[in-house]
Amino acid sequence: MASAPGKGAGRFFATRPVAARALARWGHILLPLVLIAVGLLILVEGGAFGL
């Protein structure tokens, strides 16, 4: 069975103590910023703003 995309990256960061502590502390801020950036990238690349 194929693993989900990004599963390896998630496991990699979650098993690193320093990264896991940083994600636990800053994840609630980082995740929305990443999702907003991905959304804006999709809109810009899709031509939603006529740019």
PDB file of all heavy atoms in Angstrom:
ATOM      1  N   MET A   1       0.842  -1.165   0.000  1.00  0.00           N
ATOM      2  CA  MET A   1       0.000   0.000   0.000  1.00  0.00           C
ATOM      3  C   MET A   1       0.891   1.234   0.000  1.00  0.00           C
ATOM      4  O   MET A   1       1.865   1.327   0.732  1.00  0.00           O
ATOM      5  CB  MET A   1      -0.893  -0.016   1.248  1.00  0.00           C
ATOM      6  CG  MET A   1      -1.714   1.223   1.312  1.00  0.00           C
ATOM      7  SD  MET A   1      -2.850   1.511   2.682  1.00  0.00           S
ATOM      8  CE  MET A   1      -2.952   0.140   3.677  1.00  0.00           C
ATOM      9  N   ALA A   2       0.540   2.223  -0.817  1.00  0.00           N
ATOM     10  CA  ALA A   2       1.326   3.454  -0.900  1.00  0.00           C
ATOM     11  C   ALA A   2       0.984   4.360   0.273  1.00  0.00           C
ATOM     12  O   ALA A   2      -0.154   4.436   0.715  1.00  0.00           O
ATOM     13  CB  ALA A   2       1.017   4.169  -2.212  1.00  0.00           C
ATOM     14  N   SER A   3       2.011   5.041   0.779  1.00  0.00           N
ATOM     15  CA  SER A   3       1.766   5.963   1.886  1.00  0.00           C
ATOM     16  C   SER A   3       1.263   7.297   1.352  1.00  0.00           C
ATOM     17  O   SER A   3       1.488   7.650   0.205  1.00  0.00           O
ATOM     18  CB  SER A   3       3.046   6.170   2.695  1.00  0.00           C
ATOM     19  OG  SER A   3       4.015   6.797   1.896  1.00  0.00           O
ATOM     20  N   ALA A   4       0.588   8.030   2.210  1.00  0.00           N
ATOM     21  CA  ALA A   4       0.053   9.328   1.826  1.00  0.00           C
ATOM     22  C   ALA A   4       1.191  10.317   1.611  1.00  0.00           C
ATOM     23  O   ALA A   4       2.207  10.241   2.283  1.00  0.00           O
ATOM     24  CB  ALA A   4      -0.885   9.832   2.912  1.00  0.00           C
ATOM     25  N   PRO A   5       1.023  11.245   0.670  1.00  0.00           N
ATOM     26  CA  PRO A   5       2.066  12.251   0.453  1.00  0.00           C
ATOM     27  C   PRO A   5       2.299  13.062   1.726  1.00  0.00           C
ATOM     28  O   PRO A   5       1.369  13.445   2.409  1.00  0.00           O
ATOM     29  CB  PRO A   5       1.490  13.139  -0.651  1.00  0.00           C
ATOM     30  CG  PRO A   5       0.446  12.322  -1.305  1.00  0.00           C
ATOM     31  CD  PRO A   5      -0.080  11.386  -0.258  1.00  0.00           C
ATOM     32  N   GLY A   6       3.542  13.322   2.040  1.00  0.00           N
ATOM     33  CA  GLY A   6       3.869  14.111   3.219  1.00  0.00           C
ATOM     34  C   GLY A   6       3.944  13.315   4.503  1.00  0.00           C
ATOM     35  O   GLY A   6       4.358  13.821   5.530  1.00  0.00           O
ATOM     36  N   LYS A   7       3.531  12.057   4.469  1.00  0.00           N
ATOM     37  CA  LYS A   7       3.553  11.250   5.688  1.00  0.00           C
ATOM     38  C   LYS A   7       4.981  11.059   6.170  1.00  0.00           C
ATOM     39  O   LYS A   7       5.257  11.117   7.364  1.00  0.00           O
ATOM     40  CB  LYS A   7       2.889   9.902   5.436  1.00  0.00           C
ATOM     41  CG  LYS A   7       2.779   9.039   6.665  1.00  0.00           C
ATOM     42  CD  LYS A   7       2.051   7.752   6.369  1.00  0.00           C
ATOM     43  CE  LYS A   7       1.946   6.886   7.588  1.00  0.00           C
ATOM     44  NZ  LYS A   7       1.322   5.606   7.304  1.00  0.00           N
ATOM     45  N   GLY A   8       5.891  10.840   5.257  1.00  0.00           N
ATOM     46  CA  GLY A   8       7.290  10.675   5.623  1.00  0.00           C
ATOM     47  C   GLY A   8       7.863  11.936   6.244  1.00  0.00           C
ATOM     48  O   GLY A   8       8.607  11.880   7.216  1.00  0.00           O
ATOM     49  N   ALA A   9       7.499  13.086   5.696  1.00  0.00           N
ATOM     50  CA  ALA A   9       7.982  14.360   6.247  1.00  0.00           C
ATOM     51  C   ALA A   9       7.410  14.585   7.639  1.00  0.00           C
ATOM     52  O   ALA A   9       8.122  15.025   8.543  1.00  0.00           O
ATOM     53  CB  ALA A   9       7.607  15.508   5.323  1.00  0.00           C
ATOM     54  N   GLY A  10       6.133  14.283   7.826  1.00  0.00           N
ATOM     55  CA  GLY A  10       5.522  14.446   9.141  1.00  0.00           C
ATOM     56  C   GLY A  10       6.167  13.558  10.183  1.00  0.00           C
ATOM     57  O   GLY A  10       6.459  13.988  11.307  1.00  0.00           O
ATOM     58  N   ARG A  11       6.428  12.332   9.806  1.00  0.00           N
ATOM     59  CA  ARG A  11       7.083  11.400  10.725  1.00  0.00           C
ATOM     60  C   ARG A  11       8.509  11.861  11.026  1.00  0.00           C
ATOM     61  O   ARG A  11       8.961  11.796  12.154  1.00  0.00           O
ATOM     62  CB  ARG A  11       7.096   9.995  10.134  1.00  0.00           C
ATOM     63  CG  ARG A  11       7.699   8.965  11.062  1.00  0.00           C
ATOM     64  CD  ARG A  11       7.727   7.596  10.412  1.00  0.00           C
ATOM     65  NE  ARG A  11       6.426   7.212   9.903  1.00  0.00           N
ATOM     66  CZ  ARG A  11       5.669   6.255  10.426  1.00  0.00           C
ATOM     67  NH1 ARG A  11       6.086   5.581  11.449  1.00  0.00           N
ATOM     68  NH2 ARG A  11       4.499   5.979   9.905  1.00  0.00           N
ATOM     69  N   PHE A  12       9.192  12.361  10.004  1.00  0.00           N
ATOM     70  CA  PHE A  12      10.563  12.840  10.187  1.00  0.00           C
ATOM     71  C   PHE A  12      10.607  13.966  11.221  1.00  0.00           C
ATOM     72  O   PHE A  12      11.406  13.941  12.150  1.00  0.00           O
ATOM     73  CB  PHE A  12      11.119  13.328   8.850  1.00  0.00           C
ATOM     74  CG  PHE A  12      12.491  13.943   8.962  1.00  0.00           C
ATOM     75  CD1 PHE A  12      13.609  13.133   9.011  1.00  0.00           C
ATOM     76  CD2 PHE A  12      12.647  15.311   9.022  1.00  0.00           C
ATOM     77  CE1 PHE A  12      14.874  13.691   9.115  1.00  0.00           C
ATOM     78  CE2 PHE A  12      13.903  15.876   9.137  1.00  0.00           C
ATOM     79  CZ  PHE A  12      15.014  15.066   9.184  1.00  0.00           C
ATOM     80  N   PHE A  13       9.734  14.958  11.066  1.00  0.00           N
ATOM     81  CA  PHE A  13       9.751  16.092  11.992  1.00  0.00           C
ATOM     82  C   PHE A  13       9.229  15.718  13.373  1.00  0.00           C
ATOM     83  O   PHE A  13       9.721  16.218  14.382  1.00  0.00           O
ATOM     84  CB  PHE A  13       8.953  17.266  11.426  1.00  0.00           C
ATOM     85  CG  PHE A  13       9.652  17.951  10.291  1.00  0.00           C
ATOM     86  CD1 PHE A  13       9.131  17.925   9.015  1.00  0.00           C
ATOM     87  CD2 PHE A  13      10.848  18.607  10.493  1.00  0.00           C
ATOM     88  CE1 PHE A  13       9.782  18.546   7.969  1.00  0.00           C
ATOM     89  CE2 PHE A  13      11.517  19.235   9.463  1.00  0.00           C
ATOM     90  CZ  PHE A  13      10.975  19.204   8.190  1.00  0.00           C
ATOM     91  N   ALA A  14       8.234  14.854  13.429  1.00  0.00           N
ATOM     92  CA  ALA A  14       7.653  14.479  14.720  1.00  0.00           C
ATOM     93  C   ALA A  14       8.600  13.631  15.559  1.00  0.00           C
ATOM     94  O   ALA A  14       8.504  13.623  16.782  1.00  0.00           O
ATOM     95  CB  ALA A  14       6.338  13.732  14.507  1.00  0.00           C
ATOM     96  N   THR A  15       9.519  12.937  14.922  1.00  0.00           N
ATOM     97  CA  THR A  15      10.447  12.093  15.680  1.00  0.00           C
ATOM     98  C   THR A  15      11.737  12.817  16.034  1.00  0.00           C
ATOM     99  O   THR A  15      12.601  12.240  16.681  1.00  0.00           O
ATOM    100  CB  THR A  15      10.786  10.808  14.887  1.00  0.00           C
ATOM    101  OG1 THR A  15      11.333  11.167  13.622  1.00  0.00           O
ATOM    102  CG2 THR A  15       9.551   9.945  14.703  1.00  0.00           C
ATOM    103  N   ARG A  16      11.877  14.070  15.620  1.00  0.00           N
ATOM    104  CA  ARG A  16      13.038  14.883  16.004  1.00  0.00           C
ATOM    105  C   ARG A  16      12.629  15.732  17.193  1.00  0.00           C
ATOM    106  O   ARG A  16      11.731  16.572  17.064  1.00  0.00           O
ATOM    107  CB  ARG A  16      13.496  15.793  14.856  1.00  0.00           C
ATOM    108  CG  ARG A  16      13.884  15.071  13.577  1.00  0.00           C
ATOM    109  CD  ARG A  16      14.952  14.018  13.814  1.00  0.00           C
ATOM    110  NE  ARG A  16      15.462  13.408  12.631  1.00  0.00           N
ATOM    111  CZ  ARG A  16      15.028  12.263  12.120  1.00  0.00           C
ATOM    112  NH1 ARG A  16      14.024  11.630  12.649  1.00  0.00           N
ATOM    113  NH2 ARG A  16      15.600  11.737  11.060  1.00  0.00           N
ATOM    114  N   PRO A  17      13.248  15.540  18.358  1.00  0.00           N
ATOM    115  CA  PRO A  17      12.817  16.253  19.571  1.00  0.00           C
ATOM    116  C   PRO A  17      12.772  17.771  19.427  1.00  0.00           C
ATOM    117  O   PRO A  17      11.820  18.404  19.864  1.00  0.00           O
ATOM    118  CB  PRO A  17      13.844  15.833  20.619  1.00  0.00           C
ATOM    119  CG  PRO A  17      14.378  14.529  20.136  1.00  0.00           C
ATOM    120  CD  PRO A  17      14.346  14.615  18.635  1.00  0.00           C
ATOM    121  N   VAL A  18      13.777  18.349  18.793  1.00  0.00           N
ATOM    122  CA  VAL A  18      13.799  19.812  18.648  1.00  0.00           C
ATOM    123  C   VAL A  18      12.651  20.269  17.751  1.00  0.00           C
ATOM    124  O   VAL A  18      11.937  21.225  18.065  1.00  0.00           O
ATOM    125  CB  VAL A  18      15.156  20.275  18.087  1.00  0.00           C
ATOM    126  CG1 VAL A  18      15.146  21.758  17.792  1.00  0.00           C
ATOM    127  CG2 VAL A  18      16.269  19.935  19.067  1.00  0.00           C
ATOM    128  N   ALA A  19      12.473  19.590  16.624  1.00  0.00           N
ATOM    129  CA  ALA A  19      11.402  19.954  15.701  1.00  0.00           C
ATOM    130  C   ALA A  19      10.037  19.703  16.331  1.00  0.00           C
ATOM    131  O   ALA A  19       9.115  20.503  16.164  1.00  0.00           O
ATOM    132  CB  ALA A  19      11.539  19.173  14.398  1.00  0.00           C
ATOM    133  N   ALA A  20       9.889  18.607  17.065  1.00  0.00           N
ATOM    134  CA  ALA A  20       8.607  18.295  17.697  1.00  0.00           C
ATOM    135  C   ALA A  20       8.244  19.357  18.737  1.00  0.00           C
ATOM    136  O   ALA A  20       7.089  19.778  18.823  1.00  0.00           O
ATOM    137  CB  ALA A  20       8.663  16.913  18.342  1.00  0.00           C
ATOM    138  N   ARG A  21       9.237  19.813  19.509  1.00  0.00           N
ATOM    139  CA  ARG A  21       8.967  20.869  20.497  1.00  0.00           C
ATOM    140  C   ARG A  21       8.573  22.170  19.807  1.00  0.00           C
ATOM    141  O   ARG A  21       7.656  22.863  20.241  1.00  0.00           O
ATOM    142  CB  ARG A  21      10.182  21.091  21.383  1.00  0.00           C
ATOM    143  CG  ARG A  21      10.300  20.092  22.500  1.00  0.00           C
ATOM    144  CD  ARG A  21      11.298  20.537  23.547  1.00  0.00           C
ATOM    145  NE  ARG A  21      12.650  20.721  23.017  1.00  0.00           N
ATOM    146  CZ  ARG A  21      13.563  19.769  22.927  1.00  0.00           C
ATOM    147  NH1 ARG A  21      13.281  18.545  23.330  1.00  0.00           N
ATOM    148  NH2 ARG A  21      14.760  20.031  22.443  1.00  0.00           N
ATOM    149  N   ALA A  22       9.271  22.497  18.714  1.00  0.00           N
ATOM    150  CA  ALA A  22       8.956  23.728  17.985  1.00  0.00           C
ATOM    151  C   ALA A  22       7.556  23.659  17.388  1.00  0.00           C
ATOM    152  O   ALA A  22       6.796  24.630  17.450  1.00  0.00           O
ATOM    153  CB  ALA A  22       9.991  23.968  16.889  1.00  0.00           C
ATOM    154  N   LEU A  23       7.201  22.503  16.808  1.00  0.00           N
ATOM    155  CA  LEU A  23       5.853  22.365  16.238  1.00  0.00           C
ATOM    156  C   LEU A  23       4.785  22.405  17.314  1.00  0.00           C
ATOM    157  O   LEU A  23       3.715  22.982  17.114  1.00  0.00           O
ATOM    158  CB  LEU A  23       5.750  21.058  15.446  1.00  0.00           C
ATOM    159  CG  LEU A  23       6.473  21.045  14.103  1.00  0.00           C
ATOM    160  CD1 LEU A  23       6.423  19.659  13.494  1.00  0.00           C
ATOM    161  CD2 LEU A  23       5.877  22.064  13.169  1.00  0.00           C
ATOM    162  N   ALA A  24       5.069  21.819  18.469  1.00  0.00           N
ATOM    163  CA  ALA A  24       4.101  21.849  19.561  1.00  0.00           C
ATOM    164  C   ALA A  24       3.887  23.273  20.051  1.00  0.00           C
ATOM    165  O   ALA A  24       2.775  23.659  20.420  1.00  0.00           O
ATOM    166  CB  ALA A  24       4.577  20.962  20.708  1.00  0.00           C
ATOM    167  N   ARG A  25       4.960  24.051  20.042  1.00  0.00           N
ATOM    168  CA  ARG A  25       4.862  25.416  20.553  1.00  0.00           C
ATOM    169  C   ARG A  25       4.315  26.393  19.515  1.00  0.00           C
ATOM    170  O   ARG A  25       3.538  27.292  19.843  1.00  0.00           O
ATOM    171  CB  ARG A  25       6.239  25.873  21.010  1.00  0.00           C
ATOM    172  CG  ARG A  25       6.231  27.233  21.628  1.00  0.00           C
ATOM    173  CD  ARG A  25       7.542  27.561  22.267  1.00  0.00           C
ATOM    174  NE  ARG A  25       7.448  28.856  22.916  1.00  0.00           N
ATOM    175  CZ  ARG A  25       8.426  29.406  23.578  1.00  0.00           C
ATOM    176  NH1 ARG A  25       9.568  28.771  23.708  1.00  0.00           N
ATOM    177  NH2 ARG A  25       8.267  30.586  24.118  1.00  0.00           N
ATOM    178  N   TRP A  26       4.738  26.266  18.255  1.00  0.00           N
ATOM    179  CA  TRP A  26       4.415  27.245  17.226  1.00  0.00           C
ATOM    180  C   TRP A  26       3.489  26.715  16.134  1.00  0.00           C
ATOM    181  O   TRP A  26       3.135  27.468  15.222  1.00  0.00           O
ATOM    182  CB  TRP A  26       5.696  27.753  16.582  1.00  0.00           C
ATOM    183  CG  TRP A  26       6.601  28.433  17.563  1.00  0.00           C
ATOM    184  CD1 TRP A  26       7.723  27.921  18.114  1.00  0.00           C
ATOM    185  CD2 TRP A  26       6.422  29.729  18.123  1.00  0.00           C
ATOM    186  NE1 TRP A  26       8.266  28.817  18.983  1.00  0.00           N
ATOM    187  CE2 TRP A  26       7.498  29.945  19.015  1.00  0.00           C
ATOM    188  CE3 TRP A  26       5.462  30.725  17.966  1.00  0.00           C
ATOM    189  CZ2 TRP A  26       7.626  31.121  19.735  1.00  0.00           C
ATOM    190  CZ3 TRP A  26       5.610  31.897  18.691  1.00  0.00           C
ATOM    191  CH2 TRP A  26       6.664  32.090  19.555  1.00  0.00           C
ATOM    192  N   GLY A  27       3.085  25.467  16.214  1.00  0.00           N
ATOM    193  CA  GLY A  27       2.265  24.877  15.158  1.00  0.00           C
ATOM    194  C   GLY A  27       0.947  25.576  14.938  1.00  0.00           C
ATOM    195  O   GLY A  27       0.487  25.716  13.806  1.00  0.00           O
ATOM    196  N   HIS A  28       0.319  26.069  16.019  1.00  0.00           N
ATOM    197  CA  HIS A  28      -0.974  26.739  15.885  1.00  0.00           C
ATOM    198  C   HIS A  28      -0.844  28.072  15.157  1.00  0.00           C
ATOM    199  O   HIS A  28      -1.828  28.604  14.659  1.00  0.00           O
ATOM    200  CB  HIS A  28      -1.613  26.940  17.259  1.00  0.00           C
ATOM    201  CG  HIS A  28      -0.880  27.904  18.137  1.00  0.00           C
ATOM    202  ND1 HIS A  28       0.315  27.574  18.756  1.00  0.00           N
ATOM    203  CD2 HIS A  28      -1.156  29.179  18.481  1.00  0.00           C
ATOM    204  CE1 HIS A  28       0.726  28.628  19.454  1.00  0.00           C
ATOM    205  NE2 HIS A  28      -0.143  29.610  19.299  1.00  0.00           N
ATOM    206  N   ILE A  29       0.353  28.618  15.070  1.00  0.00           N
ATOM    207  CA  ILE A  29       0.592  29.844  14.310  1.00  0.00           C
ATOM    208  C   ILE A  29       1.107  29.498  12.915  1.00  0.00           C
ATOM    209  O   ILE A  29       0.696  30.097  11.926  1.00  0.00           O
ATOM    210  CB  ILE A  29       1.616  30.742  15.044  1.00  0.00           C
ATOM    211  CG1 ILE A  29       1.018  31.211  16.366  1.00  0.00           C
ATOM    212  CG2 ILE A  29       2.053  31.912  14.180  1.00  0.00           C
ATOM    213  CD1 ILE A  29       1.988  31.934  17.263  1.00  0.00           C
ATOM    214  N   LEU A  30       1.980  28.523  12.842  1.00  0.00           N
ATOM    215  CA  LEU A  30       2.614  28.162  11.581  1.00  0.00           C
ATOM    216  C   LEU A  30       1.635  27.553  10.578  1.00  0.00           C
ATOM    217  O   LEU A  30       1.650  27.924   9.394  1.00  0.00           O
ATOM    218  CB  LEU A  30       3.767  27.192  11.846  1.00  0.00           C
ATOM    219  CG  LEU A  30       4.619  26.802  10.661  1.00  0.00           C
ATOM    220  CD1 LEU A  30       5.283  28.031  10.063  1.00  0.00           C
ATOM    221  CD2 LEU A  30       5.658  25.783  11.069  1.00  0.00           C
ATOM    222  N   LEU A  31       0.781  26.662  11.030  1.00  0.00           N
ATOM    223  CA  LEU A  31      -0.137  25.974  10.103  1.00  0.00           C
ATOM    224  C   LEU A  31      -1.057  26.944   9.364  1.00  0.00           C
ATOM    225  O   LEU A  31      -1.154  26.875   8.133  1.00  0.00           O
ATOM    226  CB  LEU A  31      -0.940  24.896  10.828  1.00  0.00           C
ATOM    227  CG  LEU A  31      -1.919  24.127   9.951  1.00  0.00           C
ATOM    228  CD1 LEU A  31      -1.186  23.382   8.840  1.00  0.00           C
ATOM    229  CD2 LEU A  31      -2.737  23.169  10.782  1.00  0.00           C
ATOM    230  N   PRO A  32      -1.738  27.875  10.043  1.00  0.00           N
ATOM    231  CA  PRO A  32      -2.578  28.817   9.280  1.00  0.00           C
ATOM    232  C   PRO A  32      -1.778  29.656   8.281  1.00  0.00           C
ATOM    233  O   PRO A  32      -2.254  29.915   7.173  1.00  0.00           O
ATOM    234  CB  PRO A  32      -3.198  29.706  10.359  1.00  0.00           C
ATOM    235  CG  PRO A  32      -3.151  28.895  11.588  1.00  0.00           C
ATOM    236  CD  PRO A  32      -1.922  28.046  11.479  1.00  0.00           C
ATOM    237  N   LEU A  33      -0.566  30.064   8.647  1.00  0.00           N
ATOM    238  CA  LEU A  33       0.254  30.850   7.723  1.00  0.00           C
ATOM    239  C   LEU A  33       0.615  30.043   6.480  1.00  0.00           C
ATOM    240  O   LEU A  33       0.561  30.561   5.358  1.00  0.00           O
ATOM    241  CB  LEU A  33       1.524  31.335   8.423  1.00  0.00           C
ATOM    242  CG  LEU A  33       1.319  32.364   9.533  1.00  0.00           C
ATOM    243  CD1 LEU A  33       2.645  32.682  10.205  1.00  0.00           C
ATOM    244  CD2 LEU A  33       0.665  33.618   8.990  1.00  0.00           C
ATOM    245  N   VAL A  34       0.957  28.781   6.671  1.00  0.00           N
ATOM    246  CA  VAL A  34       1.290  27.919   5.539  1.00  0.00           C
ATOM    247  C   VAL A  34       0.062  27.704   4.655  1.00  0.00           C
ATOM    248  O   VAL A  34       0.153  27.783   3.419  1.00  0.00           O
ATOM    249  CB  VAL A  34       1.864  26.570   6.028  1.00  0.00           C
ATOM    250  CG1 VAL A  34       1.955  25.566   4.889  1.00  0.00           C
ATOM    251  CG2 VAL A  34       3.217  26.772   6.678  1.00  0.00           C
ATOM    252  N   LEU A  35      -1.087  27.472   5.264  1.00  0.00           N
ATOM    253  CA  LEU A  35      -2.300  27.244   4.474  1.00  0.00           C
ATOM    254  C   LEU A  35      -2.716  28.492   3.708  1.00  0.00           C
ATOM    255  O   LEU A  35      -3.163  28.411   2.556  1.00  0.00           O
ATOM    256  CB  LEU A  35      -3.436  26.765   5.381  1.00  0.00           C
ATOM    257  CG  LEU A  35      -3.238  25.376   5.991  1.00  0.00           C
ATOM    258  CD1 LEU A  35      -4.401  25.045   6.922  1.00  0.00           C
ATOM    259  CD2 LEU A  35      -3.089  24.317   4.921  1.00  0.00           C
ATOM    260  N   ILE A  36      -2.582  29.668   4.320  1.00  0.00           N
ATOM    261  CA  ILE A  36      -2.892  30.920   3.627  1.00  0.00           C
ATOM    262  C   ILE A  36      -1.939  31.115   2.452  1.00  0.00           C
ATOM    263  O   ILE A  36      -2.364  31.497   1.356  1.00  0.00           O
ATOM    264  CB  ILE A  36      -2.837  32.111   4.604  1.00  0.00           C
ATOM    265  CG1 ILE A  36      -4.024  32.036   5.561  1.00  0.00           C
ATOM    266  CG2 ILE A  36      -2.808  33.443   3.860  1.00  0.00           C
ATOM    267  CD1 ILE A  36      -3.930  32.986   6.736  1.00  0.00           C
ATOM    268  N   ALA A  37      -0.656  30.841   2.667  1.00  0.00           N
ATOM    269  CA  ALA A  37       0.327  30.985   1.591  1.00  0.00           C
ATOM    270  C   ALA A  37       0.028  30.039   0.430  1.00  0.00           C
ATOM    271  O   ALA A  37       0.090  30.444  -0.738  1.00  0.00           O
ATOM    272  CB  ALA A  37       1.733  30.739   2.133  1.00  0.00           C
ATOM    273  N   VAL A  38      -0.331  28.812   0.742  1.00  0.00           N
ATOM    274  CA  VAL A  38      -0.672  27.845  -0.319  1.00  0.00           C
ATOM    275  C   VAL A  38      -1.917  28.313  -1.063  1.00  0.00           C
ATOM    276  O   VAL A  38      -1.981  28.259  -2.302  1.00  0.00           O
ATOM    277  CB  VAL A  38      -0.866  26.432   0.274  1.00  0.00           C
ATOM    278  CG1 VAL A  38      -1.472  25.492  -0.750  1.00  0.00           C
ATOM    279  CG2 VAL A  38       0.456  25.886   0.784  1.00  0.00           C
ATOM    280  N   GLY A  39      -2.914  28.798  -0.346  1.00  0.00           N
ATOM    281  CA  GLY A  39      -4.131  29.298  -0.977  1.00  0.00           C
ATOM    282  C   GLY A  39      -3.864  30.476  -1.893  1.00  0.00           C
ATOM    283  O   GLY A  39      -4.381  30.546  -3.015  1.00  0.00           O
ATOM    284  N   LEU A  40      -3.044  31.417  -1.427  1.00  0.00           N
ATOM    285  CA  LEU A  40      -2.703  32.564  -2.266  1.00  0.00           C
ATOM    286  C   LEU A  40      -1.920  32.136  -3.500  1.00  0.00           C
ATOM    287  O   LEU A  40      -2.151  32.658  -4.601  1.00  0.00           O
ATOM    288  CB  LEU A  40      -1.896  33.584  -1.458  1.00  0.00           C
ATOM    289  CG  LEU A  40      -2.695  34.381  -0.435  1.00  0.00           C
ATOM    290  CD1 LEU A  40      -1.761  35.220   0.423  1.00  0.00           C
ATOM    291  CD2 LEU A  40      -3.734  35.250  -1.126  1.00  0.00           C
ATOM    292  N   LEU A  41      -1.013  31.190  -3.323  1.00  0.00           N
ATOM    293  CA  LEU A  41      -0.255  30.683  -4.461  1.00  0.00           C
ATOM    294  C   LEU A  41      -1.190  30.061  -5.510  1.00  0.00           C
ATOM    295  O   LEU A  41      -1.055  30.312  -6.714  1.00  0.00           O
ATOM    296  CB  LEU A  41       0.771  29.652  -4.006  1.00  0.00           C
ATOM    297  CG  LEU A  41       1.613  29.022  -5.086  1.00  0.00           C
ATOM    298  CD1 LEU A  41       2.522  30.056  -5.728  1.00  0.00           C
ATOM    299  CD2 LEU A  41       2.431  27.869  -4.527  1.00  0.00           C
ATOM    300  N   ILE A  42      -2.155  29.297  -5.065  1.00  0.00           N
ATOM    301  CA  ILE A  42      -3.116  28.670  -5.973  1.00  0.00           C
ATOM    302  C   ILE A  42      -3.922  29.732  -6.702  1.00  0.00           C
ATOM    303  O   ILE A  42      -4.126  29.649  -7.920  1.00  0.00           O
ATOM    304  CB  ILE A  42      -4.034  27.693  -5.209  1.00  0.00           C
ATOM    305  CG1 ILE A  42      -3.242  26.478  -4.746  1.00  0.00           C
ATOM    306  CG2 ILE A  42      -5.229  27.282  -6.072  1.00  0.00           C
ATOM    307  CD1 ILE A  42      -3.984  25.580  -3.788  1.00  0.00           C
ATOM    308  N   LEU A  43      -4.378  30.751  -5.985  1.00  0.00           N
ATOM    309  CA  LEU A  43      -5.159  31.813  -6.618  1.00  0.00           C
ATOM    310  C   LEU A  43      -4.348  32.594  -7.637  1.00  0.00           C
ATOM    311  O   LEU A  43      -4.821  32.890  -8.735  1.00  0.00           O
ATOM    312  CB  LEU A  43      -5.703  32.765  -5.547  1.00  0.00           C
ATOM    313  CG  LEU A  43      -6.825  32.211  -4.661  1.00  0.00           C
ATOM    314  CD1 LEU A  43      -7.131  33.185  -3.540  1.00  0.00           C
ATOM    315  CD2 LEU A  43      -8.066  31.944  -5.481  1.00  0.00           C
ATOM    316  N   VAL A  44      -3.113  32.940  -7.293  1.00  0.00           N
ATOM    317  CA  VAL A  44      -2.262  33.697  -8.205  1.00  0.00           C
ATOM    318  C   VAL A  44      -1.907  32.871  -9.431  1.00  0.00           C
ATOM    319  O   VAL A  44      -1.997  33.343 -10.570  1.00  0.00           O
ATOM    320  CB  VAL A  44      -1.002  34.208  -7.466  1.00  0.00           C
ATOM    321  CG1 VAL A  44       0.013  34.765  -8.461  1.00  0.00           C
ATOM    322  CG2 VAL A  44      -1.379  35.260  -6.432  1.00  0.00           C
ATOM    323  N   GLU A  45      -1.498  31.616  -9.210  1.00  0.00           N
ATOM    324  CA  GLU A  45      -1.127  30.759 -10.343  1.00  0.00           C
ATOM    325  C   GLU A  45      -2.323  30.445 -11.235  1.00  0.00           C
ATOM    326  O   GLU A  45      -2.163  30.226 -12.424  1.00  0.00           O
ATOM    327  CB  GLU A  45      -0.500  29.461  -9.830  1.00  0.00           C
ATOM    328  CG  GLU A  45       0.862  29.644  -9.194  1.00  0.00           C
ATOM    329  CD  GLU A  45       1.931  30.044 -10.187  1.00  0.00           C
ATOM    330  OE1 GLU A  45       1.911  29.543 -11.323  1.00  0.00           O
ATOM    331  OE2 GLU A  45       2.773  30.877  -9.815  1.00  0.00           O
ATOM    332  N   GLY A  46      -3.512  30.418 -10.648  1.00  0.00           N
ATOM    333  CA  GLY A  46      -4.721  30.146 -11.424  1.00  0.00           C
ATOM    334  C   GLY A  46      -5.268  31.360 -12.148  1.00  0.00           C
ATOM    335  O   GLY A  46      -6.242  31.267 -12.883  1.00  0.00           O
ATOM    336  N   GLY A  47      -4.650  32.528 -11.920  1.00  0.00           N
ATOM    337  CA  GLY A  47      -5.095  33.728 -12.601  1.00  0.00           C
ATOM    338  C   GLY A  47      -6.342  34.345 -12.007  1.00  0.00           C
ATOM    339  O   GLY A  47      -7.065  35.075 -12.696  1.00  0.00           O
ATOM    340  N   ALA A  48      -6.623  34.110 -10.762  1.00  0.00           N
ATOM    341  CA  ALA A  48      -7.838  34.619 -10.132  1.00  0.00           C
ATOM    342  C   ALA A  48      -7.842  36.140 -10.018  1.00  0.00           C
ATOM    343  O   ALA A  48      -8.899  36.746  -9.928  1.00  0.00           O
ATOM    344  CB  ALA A  48      -8.013  34.004  -8.738  1.00  0.00           C
ATOM    345  N   PHE A  49      -6.684  36.766 -10.015  1.00  0.00           N
ATOM    346  CA  PHE A  49      -6.599  38.205  -9.853  1.00  0.00           C
ATOM    347  C   PHE A  49      -6.333  38.929 -11.188  1.00  0.00           C
ATOM    348  O   PHE A  49      -6.172  40.138 -11.215  1.00  0.00           O
ATOM    349  CB  PHE A  49      -5.498  38.568  -8.854  1.00  0.00           C
ATOM    350  CG  PHE A  49      -5.720  37.978  -7.492  1.00  0.00           C
ATOM    351  CD1 PHE A  49      -4.861  37.023  -6.998  1.00  0.00           C
ATOM    352  CD2 PHE A  49      -6.798  38.360  -6.715  1.00  0.00           C
ATOM    353  CE1 PHE A  49      -5.066  36.477  -5.746  1.00  0.00           C
ATOM    354  CE2 PHE A  49      -7.008  37.816  -5.460  1.00  0.00           C
ATOM    355  CZ  PHE A  49      -6.135  36.874  -4.974  1.00  0.00           C
ATOM    356  N   GLY A  50      -6.275  38.182 -12.264  1.00  0.00           N
ATOM    357  CA  GLY A  50      -6.023  38.775 -13.570  1.00  0.00           C
ATOM    358  C   GLY A  50      -4.624  39.351 -13.710  1.00  0.00           C
ATOM    359  O   GLY A  50      -4.408  40.286 -14.454  1.00  0.00           O
ATOM    360  N   LEU A  51      -3.673  38.797 -12.966  1.00  0.00           N
ATOM    361  CA  LEU A  51      -2.296  39.296 -13.029  1.00  0.00           C
ATOM    362  C   LEU A  51      -1.520  38.655 -14.153  1.00  0.00           C
ATOM    363  O   LEU A  51      -1.658  37.541 -14.488  1.00  0.00           O
ATOM    364  CB  LEU A  51      -1.590  39.036 -11.702  1.00  0.00           C
ATOM    365  CG  LEU A  51      -2.220  39.718 -10.497  1.00  0.00           C
ATOM    366  CD1 LEU A  51      -1.513  39.267  -9.216  1.00  0.00           C
ATOM    367  CD2 LEU A  51      -2.113  41.217 -10.623  1.00  0.00           C
TER     368      LEU A  51
END
